[in-house]
């Protein structure tokens, strides 16, 4: 079962997306808060959810005004599940609870024709509302459809008589001399107590009659939550260009995938997110590149889109083929190492062992960003080589991002960050010499964070040397670095 902690949601950009969904009802908000990831044995259910989301997204242009009307009704729904629970336990609900139940049923009645119009296009299988007329008849016996809740005089003959007497006493109180008013007030208090007792009995009868409708109202609350989230999924896909993935038995392919959070951040700076493409299968895939080359971005973008897929969202890509995983585990930078009392490397090993124990239980996606960064490079390279070989034997798609040499020969697949491969260093050097802009920012703007598949043996690219040269590291130091590379 996939479970993603809050910190990992933040790191990969999933929390950014969930926070951007403007659910209208408490039921929709709960579905976002407790986001559900489909398990592999729910393949058909996920496939239908994705088809439904695709239809809803494709209809955004034509149905946006209808979606907005539905959202307006959804935002008027109160969470009545607590009252329904009390009702099912035999409690007599008070006026406020019955008022909220009536309001809920009235809003469901408003939703049904709107949803029916939407469903002509979207065909949202699995979402259905029940006719609230019978339950409304209990709470609104006179059929006024007013927003308030009031027990009418004619609910019982006794209540009619009590209220008539109460009205008579109030009229007397208005005209009576001061010497008689205390006695009238005492009598009115007695009558009010009788009214309260009779109203409680009537509310008890109402609750008994409402009891059979509790499952229907709970079902309607669930349907409202599903509808709310479906509309938000559709609007998200329309905003970020979502696509419905093909579900595979193991192969993973994402073409021109994007990360909405990073895309929005870059757009605010006048830059564009570079789409990332990858096609892999079971075994260990190694991604190499310089430290500022975007390996982490590629892995986080992949993790994000896999999780969106598992939650029934359209993924942010031009095309996608994805399998369903038992678990998704990610080992990115660990901000807790210092707090744990362990060294950086010790913390890495503890977290790696914990994640590996879950990955070994079923078909998994395992992402490791710069494993063994907490030890010296020679040892780190040997460790990553051994881990890569071991992961090749697991029923998992594992991806390791590293800048260590000698690792890729053990990988099933090797991808490299394009980086500065196609850039003319002299041209950037000229730009650096005449531009007042920060040098790192200029290089970052020219950096290509896309991936390309490497066939055959290849070491990590030497972008670090290129960057050092463009940023005018002392020639004497550059010369020593170049000599060391040749060796």
C-alpha positions in Angstrom: 0.0 0.0 0.0 1.4 3.4 -1.0 1.8 5.9 1.8 3.7 9.2 1.3 4.6 11.3 4.3 4.1 15.1 4.4 7.8 15.9 4.0 8.1 13.8 0.8 4.9 15.3 -0.5 6.5 18.7 -0.1 9.8 17.7 -1.7 8.4 16.3 -4.9 5.7 19.0 -5.4 2.7 16.9 -4.6 1.7 19.1 -1.6 1.9 22.1 -3.9 -0.7 20.5 -6.2 -3.0 19.4 -3.4 -2.9 22.8 -1.8 -3.9 24.3 -5.2 -7.1 22.3 -5.4 -10.0 24.5 -4.4 -12.4 21.9 -3.2 -15.8 23.3 -2.2 -17.3 20.9 0.3 -16.0 19.4 3.5 -16.3 16.0 1.9 -14.0 17.0 -1.0 -11.5 18.6 1.3 -11.3 15.4 3.3 -10.6 13.4 0.1 -7.7 15.7 -0.7 -6.5 15.6 2.9 -6.7 11.8 3.0 -5.6 11.2 -0.6 -6.2 7.7 -1.7 -3.7 5.8 -3.8 -5.1 2.9 -5.8 -3.5 -0.5 -5.2 -2.5 -2.9 -8.0 -5.5 -5.2 -7.3 -7.7 -2.1 -8.1 -6.5 -1.8 -11.6 -9.9 -1.7 -13.2 -11.2 0.9 -10.7 -8.2 3.1 -11.4 -8.6 2.7 -15.2 -12.2 3.9 -14.9 -11.3 6.8 -12.6 -8.7 7.9 -15.1 -11.2 7.7 -18.0 -13.7 9.6 -16.1 -11.2 12.3 -15.2 -10.1 12.5 -18.8 -13.7 13.1 -19.9 -14.2 15.7 -17.2 -11.0 17.5 -18.2 -11.7 17.4 -21.9 -15.1 19.0 -21.1 -13.7 21.9 -19.1 -14.0 24.4 -22.0 -17.6 23.6 -22.6 -18.8 22.8 -19.0 -16.8 25.3 -16.9 -20.0 27.4 -16.1 -21.8 24.2 -15.1 -18.8 23.2 -13.0 -18.9 26.5 -11.3 -22.6 26.2 -10.5 -22.0 22.7 -9.0 -19.1 24.1 -6.9 -21.4 26.9 -5.6 -23.9 24.3 -4.4 -21.1 22.1 -3.0 -19.8 24.9 -0.9 -23.2 25.2 0.9 -23.0 21.6 2.1 -22.3 21.1 5.8 -20.7 18.0 7.2 -23.7 16.3 8.7 -22.0 12.9 9.3 -21.7 13.5 13.0 -25.4 14.1 13.3 -26.1 11.0 11.2 -23.9 8.9 13.5 -25.9 10.2 16.5 -29.1 9.5 14.7 -28.0 5.9 14.0 -27.2 5.4 17.7 -30.7 6.4 18.7 -30.2 10.0 19.7 -32.9 12.6 19.4 -31.4 15.4 17.3 -31.9 19.0 18.3 -33.3 21.8 16.2 -29.8 22.9 14.9 -28.9 19.3 13.8 -32.3 18.9 12.0 -31.9 22.3 10.4 -28.5 21.2 9.0 -29.9 17.9 7.8 -32.7 19.7 6.0 -30.2 22.1 4.4 -28.1 19.2 3.3 -31.0 17.5 1.7 -32.1 20.7 0.0 -28.6 21.1 -1.5 -28.6 17.5 -2.7 -31.9 18.2 -4.4 -30.2 21.2 -6.1 -27.2 19.1 -7.1 -29.0 16.3 -8.8 -30.2 18.2 -12.0 -26.8 19.9 -12.3 -24.9 16.6 -12.0 -27.3 14.9 -14.5 -26.4 17.6 -17.0 -22.7 17.2 -16.4 -23.0 13.4 -16.5 -24.4 13.5 -20.1 -20.8 14.3 -21.1 -18.6 13.0 -18.3 -20.3 9.6 -17.6 -19.0 9.6 -14.0 -19.6 6.0 -13.2 -19.6 5.3 -9.4 -21.0 8.7 -8.5 -24.7 8.7 -7.9 -27.1 10.8 -5.7 -30.3 9.4 -4.1 -33.7 11.2 -4.4 -33.9 13.2 -1.1 -37.7 13.7 -1.4 -38.7 11.1 1.2 -36.2 12.4 3.8 -37.2 16.0 3.1 -40.8 15.0 3.6 -40.0 14.2 7.2 -38.2 17.5 7.9 -40.4 19.7 5.6 -43.9 18.1 5.9 -45.6 21.2 4.4 -43.2 21.2 1.4 -42.3 24.9 1.8 -38.6 24.2 0.9 -37.6 27.1 3.2 -34.0 27.1 4.4 -35.1 27.2 8.1 -36.3 24.3 10.2 -39.6 24.7 12.1 -42.0 22.2 13.6 -45.4 23.3 12.3 -48.4 23.7 14.7 -50.2 20.9 12.9 -47.5 18.3 13.7 -49.8 17.0 16.4 -53.2 18.1 17.8 -51.5 18.5 21.3 -48.9 20.9 19.9 -51.6 22.9 18.1 -53.5 23.3 21.4 -50.3 24.1 23.4 -49.3 26.9 21.0 -52.8 28.3 20.9 -52.8 28.5 24.7 -49.3 30.1 24.6 -50.5 32.7 22.1 -53.6 33.5 24.2 -51.4 34.0 27.3 -49.0 36.3 25.4 -51.9 38.4 24.2 -53.3 38.6 27.8 -49.8 39.5 29.1 -49.7 42.5 26.8 -52.9 44.0 28.1 -53.1 42.8 31.7 -52.6 45.1 34.6 -49.3 44.8 36.5 -50.9 42.9 39.4 -51.8 40.0 37.1 -48.6 39.8 35.0 -46.6 37.6 37.3 -49.3 35.0 37.4 -49.6 35.0 33.6 -45.8 34.7 33.2 -45.8 31.7 35.5 -48.5 30.1 33.4 -46.7 30.9 30.2 -43.5 29.2 31.6 -45.5 26.1 32.3 -46.9 26.1 28.8 -43.5 26.6 27.2 -42.2 23.6 29.1 -45.1 21.5 27.8 -44.3 22.9 24.3 -40.7 21.8 24.6 -41.7 18.4 25.8 -44.1 17.9 22.9 -41.5 19.2 20.4 -39.0 16.8 21.7 -41.4 13.9 21.2 -42.1 15.1 17.7 -38.4 15.4 17.0 -38.0 11.8 18.3 -40.7 10.7 15.8 -38.9 12.5 13.0 -35.6 10.9 13.9 -37.3 7.5 13.9 -38.6 8.2 10.4 -35.3 9.5 9.2 -33.3 6.5 10.5 -33.9 4.4 7.3 -32.5 7.3 5.2 -29.2 7.5 7.0 -27.4 5.2 4.5 -28.7 7.2 1.6 -27.5 10.5 3.2 -24.1 9.0 3.9 -23.9 7.8 0.3 -24.8 11.3 -0.9 -22.0 12.8 1.3 -19.6 10.4 -0.3 -20.8 11.2 -3.8 -20.5 14.9 -3.1 -16.9 14.4 -2.1 -16.1 12.4 -5.2 -17.8 14.9 -7.4 -16.0 17.8 -5.8 -12.6 16.1 -6.2 -13.4 15.0 -9.8 -14.0 18.6 -10.8 -10.8 19.7 -9.2 -8.9 17.0 -11.0 -10.4 18.1 -14.3 -9.5 21.8 -13.7 -6.0 20.8 -12.7 -5.5 18.7 -15.8 -6.8 21.6 -18.0 -4.4 24.0 -16.3 -1.3 21.8 -16.6 -1.9 19.7 -19.7 -2.7 16.3 -18.1 -2.8 13.1 -20.1 -4.3 9.7 -19.3 -1.6 7.1 -18.9 -1.7 3.6 -20.4 -1.5 1.1 -17.5 1.3 -1.5 -18.1 2.5 -4.6 -16.4 5.9 -3.3 -15.7 7.3 -0.8 -18.3 7.4 2.9 -17.3 7.6 5.6 -19.9 7.0 9.3 -19.5 7.4 11.7 -22.4 7.9 15.4 -21.7 6.8 15.2 -18.1 6.6 18.3 -16.0 6.5 19.4 -12.4 3.9 22.1 -11.9 5.5 23.7 -8.8 8.8 24.1 -10.5 7.2 25.2 -13.8 5.3 27.9 -11.9 8.4 29.1 -10.0 10.5 29.3 -13.2 7.7 31.0 -15.1 7.7 33.7 -12.4 11.4 34.3 -13.2 10.8 34.4 -16.9 12.1 30.9 -17.5 10.6 27.7 -18.7 10.6 24.2 -17.2 12.5 21.8 -19.4 10.4 18.7 -19.9 11.9 15.3 -18.9 11.5 12.0 -20.7 12.4 8.5 -19.5 11.6 4.9 -20.5 12.7 2.1 -18.2 11.6 -1.2 -16.8 12.4 -3.5 -13.8 16.0 -3.2 -12.5 18.3 -0.4 -11.6 18.5 2.8 -13.7 21.3 5.2 -13.0 21.0 8.9 -13.7 24.3 10.8 -13.9 25.1 14.4 -14.2 26.9 17.3 -12.5 25.7 18.4 -9.0 23.7 21.4 -10.3 22.5 19.4 -13.4 19.0 18.6 -12.4 19.1 14.9 -11.4 17.0 15.5 -8.3 14.5 17.5 -10.4 14.1 14.6 -12.8 13.6 12.0 -10.0 11.1 14.2 -8.1 9.2 14.9 -11.3 9.0 11.2 -12.0 7.9 10.4 -8.5 5.3 13.2 -8.6 3.7 11.9 -11.8 3.7 8.3 -10.7 1.8 9.3 -7.5 -0.6 11.5 -9.4 -1.4 8.5 -11.6 -1.9 6.2 -8.6 -4.4 8.8 -7.1 -6.4 8.9 -10.3 -5.1 12.2 -11.7 -4.1 12.8 -15.2 -0.3 13.0 -15.3 1.7 16.1 -16.4 3.2 14.8 -19.6 2.6 14.5 -23.3 2.3 10.7 -23.1 2.6 8.1 -20.4 2.8 4.4 -19.9 2.9 3.4 -16.2 2.6 0.3 -14.1 0.9 0.1 -10.7 3.2 -0.3 -7.7 2.8 -1.8 -4.3 4.9 0.9 -2.8 6.8 4.0 -3.7 9.8 4.8 -1.6 12.1 7.9 -1.9 15.4 8.7 -0.3 16.2 12.3 -1.0 18.2 14.8 1.1 17.7 14.2 4.8 17.3 17.3 6.9 16.9 15.2 10.0 20.4 13.7 10.1 21.8 16.2 12.6 18.7 15.9 14.8 19.0 12.0 14.9 22.5 12.1 16.4 23.8 9.9 13.6 26.4 10.9 11.0 25.1 11.8 7.6 26.2 8.4 6.3 24.8 6.6 9.3 21.4 8.2 8.8 21.5 7.3 5.1 22.1 3.6 5.9 19.3 3.5 8.5 16.9 5.1 6.0 18.0 2.8 3.2 17.5 -0.3 5.2 14.1 0.8 6.3 13.0 1.6 2.7 14.6 -1.6 1.3 12.6 -3.8 3.7 9.4 -2.4 2.2 10.6 -2.4 -1.4 11.4 -6.1 -1.1 7.7 -7.0 -0.2 6.2 -6.3 -3.7 6.6 -4.5 -7.0 7.9 -1.1 -6.0 9.3 2.2 -7.3 12.5 3.0 -5.4 14.2 6.4 -5.8 17.6 7.1 -4.3 19.1 10.6 -4.7 22.9 10.7 -4.3 23.2 7.6 -2.1 26.4 7.5 0.0 26.8 11.2 -0.2 27.7 11.1 3.5 31.0 9.3 3.0 34.2 9.8 1.0 33.9 9.6 -2.8 35.9 6.4 -3.2 33.9 4.5 -0.7 30.7 6.1 -1.9 31.3 4.8 -5.5 31.9 1.3 -4.3 28.7 1.4 -2.2 26.6 2.7 -5.0 28.0 0.0 -7.3 27.1 -2.7 -4.9 23.6 -1.3 -4.3 23.0 -1.0 -8.0 23.9 -4.7 -8.5 21.6 -5.8 -5.7 18.7 -3.7 -6.9 18.9 -5.4 -10.3 17.7 -8.6 -8.6 14.6 -7.1 -7.0 11.0 -6.9 -8.3 11.3 -3.2 -8.5 12.0 -0.2 -10.7 14.9 1.5 -9.0 16.5 4.8 -10.0 19.7 6.1 -8.5 21.0 9.6 -9.2 24.7 9.9 -8.7 27.8 11.8 -9.8 30.1 8.9 -9.0 32.0 7.3 -11.9 32.0 3.5 -12.5 28.4 2.9 -11.4 26.7 2.9 -14.7 28.3 -0.4 -15.9 26.1 -2.2 -13.4 22.9 -0.5 -14.4 20.1 -1.9 -16.6 19.5 1.6 -17.9 21.7 4.7 -17.9 20.3 8.2 -18.4 22.4 11.4 -18.3 21.4 15.0 -17.7 21.9 16.9 -21.0 23.4 19.8 -18.9 25.9 21.9 -20.9 26.6 19.2 -23.5 25.2 21.3 -26.4 26.3 24.7 -25.1 29.3 26.7 -26.4 31.4 27.6 -23.3 33.0 30.5 -25.1 29.6 32.0 -25.9 28.5 31.8 -22.3 31.9 33.2 -21.2 31.3 36.2 -23.5 27.8 36.7 -21.9 29.3 36.4 -18.4 31.8 39.1 -19.2 29.2 41.7 -20.4 26.2 40.9 -18.3 25.5 42.4 -14.9 23.5 39.3 -14.0 24.8 36.8 -11.5 27.1 34.2 -13.2 25.4 31.2 -11.6 22.0 32.4 -12.8 23.3 32.8 -16.3 24.7 29.3 -16.4 21.5 27.9 -14.9 19.5 29.6 -17.6 21.5 27.8 -20.3 21.5 24.5 -18.5 19.4 21.8 -20.2 17.8 19.7 -17.4 16.4 17.1 -19.8 17.5 13.5 -19.9 19.0 11.5 -22.7 19.6 7.7 -22.7 23.2 6.6 -22.8 24.1 3.5 -24.7 27.4 1.8 -23.9 29.9 2.8 -21.3 30.0 6.5 -20.3 31.3 8.3 -17.2 29.7 11.3 -15.6 29.8 14.4 -17.6 32.4 17.0 -16.8 30.0 19.9 -16.4 31.6 20.8 -13.1 34.8 21.6 -14.9 33.0 23.6 -17.5 31.1 25.6 -14.8 34.3 26.3 -12.9 36.0 27.5 -16.1 33.1 29.8 -17.0 33.0 31.2 -13.5 36.7 32.1 -13.8 38.3 29.7 -11.3 42.0 30.5 -11.1 43.8 29.0 -14.1 46.4 27.3 -11.9 43.6 25.3 -10.2 41.8 24.6 -13.5 45.0 23.2 -14.9 45.4 20.8 -12.0 41.8 19.6 -12.4 42.3 19.0 -16.1 45.5 17.0 -15.5 43.7 14.9 -12.8 40.9 14.2 -15.3 43.4 13.0 -17.9 44.9 10.5 -15.4 
